[in-house]
Amino acid sequence: MDPRRANGDGGVTPSGEELTGCENAPVRKKPALRIRKTGALLVAALIAFVGTVPLAGTRWELTPLLLIPLVVGIWAWRAGTDVDAESLRVRALLGTTTIPWTDVAELAPDERGRVSALLAGGRAVRLTGVTRQNLPDVLAAGRQEMTPAAEGQ
């Protein structure tokens, strides 16, 4: 056993000083891949916000208009899909849905190239930001194999 860790409750600094009062807490794991909406949406929301300021400044009744580009900017910043070996995490403006890979029956692109996860229970969840082009990256980050679609589907 490391003599610097003899106490066992806190650890030590590199200089050998004992740390006390530290709690062992789980560290949030960074996803293997983060897919977000294009940054142009965030820039557009910022421009819209700046353009709305003079209009909202003319009358106090118009100040709630500032919320529209603000909410769009927050959505553009937050919305997307995080991928790791255990699950997919779909983030929206106000919520997050975590889908374990074991629940995913199929990842299917639609005619516009957007990808949805078809779940074993029959539900479909749209994967925000995931397209037909970056689907191989999603599968690689999730350590999943890609199998070709059956003929006639």
Buried (B, 14 or more C-beta within 10 A) or exposed (E): EEEEEEEEEEBBEEEEEEEEEEEEEEEEEEBBBBBBBEEEBBEBBBEBBEEBEEEBEEEEEEBEBBEEBBEBBBBBBBBBBBBBEBBBBBBEEEEEBEBEBEBBBEBBBEEEEBBBBBBEEEEEBBBBBBBEEBBEBBBBBBEBEEEEEEEEE
